[in-house]
Amino acid sequence: MNADVAFIGGSGFYNPDLLEEPTTVKIETPFGPPSSDIVLGEIDGKTCAFLARHGTGHHFSPSRVNYRANIYALKTLGVANVVAISAVGSLKEDIKPLSIVIPDQVFDRTKLRANTFFDDICVHIGIADPFCGVLSNALWQAAQRVGCSVKSGGTYICIEGPQFSTRAESNAYRHVGFDIIGMTAMPEAKLAREAEMCFSMLATVTDYDVWHKDEVTIETVINNVKKNAASTQEIIREVVAYLPTNDDACECRHALKDAFVTSREIVSDETLEKLRPLVGKYLM
């Protein structure tokens, strides 16, 4: 069974209760198992997939998530649109807890994560704009229709974690001008682009980061994570009907065109088979 759109659930968004007639599928990938089995079901007549980024019961820290397996598994299901849900902290006074940001930029400070599918082929791919503008606009309009407090655009700084920032780091990020801070946007955005999938994010704000005069407590963060889940479900239910499933005009769907540097003649059959879902239309 193929899916039109996939939702990657983050902290506080584990159970896709809005899927009708859900079924669970187990997918193996050349990069190992994804974080969780994938749940397939329908929303508004469209088949959707749900994957828990941190695994069932939230047992993978951000650095331990198998991002490559997650994106690869969704690609094999025919997914064209990926909506990631991610809990974040705010670095701006006017981005308040319990609001939602749909970022348009990422600054990557991770250092321990495999961030490409192409270990055995040299591929240079553009990621100047890491989020799909078409998908992001659809999410923003959906959020407007359901009455959520939402900001369109902003820069997400992705830190390694699992520790939160020091106060000095938080203030430095504010000084540079970043808007929100989290731990999972990268390498998800990079890998989705390599897989030629449209990728966008609902960044749900749980707290002001430690720069703020109001002390951040884990209890507050967890409570706001749960509250944000309800708003996220409303947006998801609303947006599905408006998603372009076969928008070949979108540049995301052709990101690998002209990106291959390695000569086809020296790419092994084993490598081609491993990467078939990603490169099949170009190299096979």
C-alpha positions in Angstrom: 0.0 0.0 0.0 1.3 3.4 -1.0 0.8 6.7 1.0 0.2 10.2 -0.3 1.7 12.0 2.7 3.7 11.1 5.8 3.7 12.6 9.2 6.8 12.2 11.4 5.8 12.6 15.0 8.1 14.1 17.5 8.0 14.7 21.2 4.4 14.5 22.4 3.0 13.3 19.1 3.2 9.6 19.2 -0.2 8.2 18.4 -1.9 9.1 15.1 -5.4 8.9 16.5 -6.8 10.8 13.5 -6.0 7.9 11.0 -9.0 5.9 10.0 -8.7 2.1 9.7 -5.0 2.1 10.7 -2.7 -0.8 9.8 0.9 -1.3 10.8 3.6 -2.2 8.3 7.2 -3.2 9.1 9.8 -2.1 6.6 13.5 -3.1 6.4 16.0 -0.7 4.7 19.6 -1.0 3.7 20.3 1.5 6.5 18.7 -0.6 9.2 15.2 -0.4 10.7 13.3 2.8 11.0 12.5 4.2 14.4 9.2 2.5 14.5 6.8 0.4 12.4 4.8 2.7 10.1 1.1 3.2 10.6 -1.0 3.6 7.5 -4.5 4.9 7.4 -6.8 7.4 5.8 -7.6 11.1 6.4 -10.2 12.7 4.1 -9.9 9.8 1.7 -6.1 10.0 1.3 -3.8 7.3 2.5 -1.4 8.7 5.1 1.6 7.3 6.9 2.7 8.0 10.4 6.2 7.3 11.8 7.3 7.9 15.4 10.7 9.6 15.1 11.8 8.7 18.6 10.4 5.2 18.5 7.5 3.6 20.4 7.7 4.9 23.9 10.2 7.6 22.9 13.4 5.6 23.4 15.7 7.2 20.8 17.4 10.4 21.7 17.8 12.9 18.8 21.4 11.8 18.1 20.3 8.1 18.0 17.4 8.4 15.6 18.0 6.5 12.4 17.0 9.4 10.1 18.2 7.6 7.0 16.1 4.5 7.6 13.1 6.7 8.4 13.2 8.7 5.2 14.1 5.7 3.1 11.2 3.7 4.4 8.8 6.5 3.7 10.2 6.8 0.2 9.6 3.1 -0.5 5.9 3.7 0.3 5.7 6.3 -2.5 5.4 9.3 -0.1 5.8 12.6 -1.9 5.0 15.0 1.0 6.6 14.8 4.5 5.3 16.9 7.4 7.6 16.7 10.4 6.3 17.6 13.9 9.0 18.9 16.2 8.8 20.4 19.7 11.0 23.6 19.9 12.0 26.4 22.2 11.5 30.0 21.4 14.4 32.5 21.0 12.1 35.5 20.4 9.8 37.2 22.9 7.0 37.4 20.4 7.1 33.7 19.6 5.1 32.5 22.6 4.8 29.0 24.1 1.9 27.0 22.6 2.2 28.8 19.3 3.4 27.1 16.1 6.2 28.1 13.7 6.5 26.8 10.1 10.2 27.6 9.6 11.8 28.3 6.2 15.4 28.0 7.2 17.7 25.8 9.3 21.1 26.4 10.8 22.7 23.0 11.5 24.9 22.5 14.6 24.7 18.7 14.7 27.9 16.7 14.4 27.2 13.0 15.2 24.6 12.1 12.6 24.8 10.4 9.2 23.4 13.1 6.9 23.4 11.6 3.4 22.3 8.4 1.6 25.3 8.7 -0.8 28.3 7.3 1.0 29.4 5.5 -2.2 28.5 8.0 -4.8 29.5 11.7 -5.0 26.3 13.7 -5.1 26.1 17.5 -4.7 22.5 18.6 -4.0 21.1 22.1 -3.4 19.6 22.8 0.0 19.6 26.6 0.1 15.9 26.5 0.9 15.6 23.3 3.0 11.8 23.4 3.4 9.3 23.1 0.5 7.6 26.4 -0.1 4.5 24.8 -1.5 4.0 22.4 1.4 4.8 25.1 3.9 2.2 27.4 2.5 -0.4 24.6 2.6 0.4 24.1 6.2 0.2 27.8 7.0 -3.2 28.1 5.3 -4.5 25.1 7.2 -3.3 26.5 10.5 -5.1 29.8 9.7 -8.3 28.0 8.9 -8.4 26.1 12.2 -7.5 29.3 14.2 -4.1 28.3 15.5 -1.5 30.9 16.5 1.1 30.3 13.8 4.1 32.1 12.4 5.1 31.6 8.8 8.9 31.6 8.3 11.8 31.7 10.7 15.1 30.0 11.3 15.3 26.8 13.3 18.7 26.2 14.8 19.3 22.5 15.2 21.6 21.5 18.1 22.9 18.0 18.8 21.4 17.4 22.2 20.2 15.6 24.1 21.2 18.3 26.6 19.5 21.7 26.2 21.6 24.8 25.6 23.7 26.7 28.1 22.5 30.2 28.9 25.5 31.6 27.0 24.7 29.5 23.9 21.0 30.5 24.0 21.9 34.2 24.2 24.4 33.8 21.3 21.7 32.2 19.1 19.4 35.1 19.9 22.2 37.6 19.0 22.6 36.0 15.6 18.9 36.2 15.0 17.6 32.7 15.1 13.9 32.2 15.9 13.5 28.7 17.4 15.7 25.9 18.7 15.3 22.2 18.4 17.2 18.9 17.9 15.6 17.0 15.0 15.2 19.2 11.8 18.6 18.0 10.6 19.4 15.7 8.9 15.7 15.1 8.2 15.4 18.0 5.8 18.6 17.1 4.0 17.7 13.5 3.6 14.1 14.3 2.4 15.7 16.6 -0.3 18.0 13.8 -1.4 15.0 11.5 -1.6 13.2 14.2 -3.7 10.4 14.6 -1.3 8.6 17.8 -0.3 9.4 18.4 3.3 8.0 20.9 5.8 7.7 21.2 9.5 5.2 22.2 12.2 7.4 23.4 15.0 5.4 23.5 18.2 6.7 25.9 20.8 6.9 24.5 24.3 8.8 27.2 26.1 11.2 30.1 25.9 14.7 28.8 25.9 17.0 29.4 28.9 17.7 33.0 27.8 14.4 34.1 29.2 13.8 35.5 32.6 11.1 32.9 33.3 12.8 29.8 34.4 12.2 26.8 32.1 11.2 23.6 33.9 10.9 20.2 32.4 7.4 20.0 33.9 6.3 23.0 31.9 7.9 21.7 28.7 6.1 18.3 29.0 2.7 19.9 29.8 3.0 22.2 26.8 4.1 19.4 24.5 0.8 17.6 25.3 -1.2 20.8 24.8 0.4 21.4 21.4 -0.5 17.9 20.2 -4.2 18.9 20.0 -3.5 21.9 17.7 -1.2 19.8 15.5 -3.8 17.2 14.9 -6.3 19.9 13.9 -3.8 21.3 11.3 -3.0 17.8 10.0 -6.7 16.9 9.5 -7.3 20.2 7.7 -4.2 20.2 5.4 -4.5 16.7 3.9 -7.3 17.6 1.5 -5.2 20.4 0.0 -1.8 18.7 -0.4 -0.5 18.4 -4.0 0.4 14.7 -4.4 1.6 14.7 -8.0 3.1 18.2 -8.3 6.0 17.4 -10.6 6.5 21.1 -11.1 7.9 21.4 -7.6 11.7 21.6 -7.6 11.9 19.2 -4.6 10.7 16.4 -6.9 13.7 16.8 -9.2 16.5 17.6 -6.7 18.8 14.9 -7.9 18.7 15.9 -11.6 22.2 16.8 -12.6 23.5 16.2 -9.0 25.5 13.1 -9.7 29.3 13.6 -10.0 30.5 10.0 -10.0 30.5 8.4 -13.4 27.8 5.8 -13.8 30.3 3.3 -15.2 32.1 3.0 -11.8 29.0 2.7 -9.6 28.6 -0.9 -8.5 25.5 -2.9 -9.1 25.3 -3.4 -5.3 25.2 0.3 -4.7 22.6 0.9 -7.4 20.4 -1.8 -5.9 20.8 -0.3 -2.4 19.8 3.1 -3.7 17.2 2.0 -6.2 14.2 3.9 -4.7 16.2 7.1 -4.7 18.3 7.0 -7.9 16.4 4.4 -10.1 15.0 6.9 -12.5 18.4 8.5 -13.2 21.0 5.7 -13.0 19.1 2.4 -13.8 
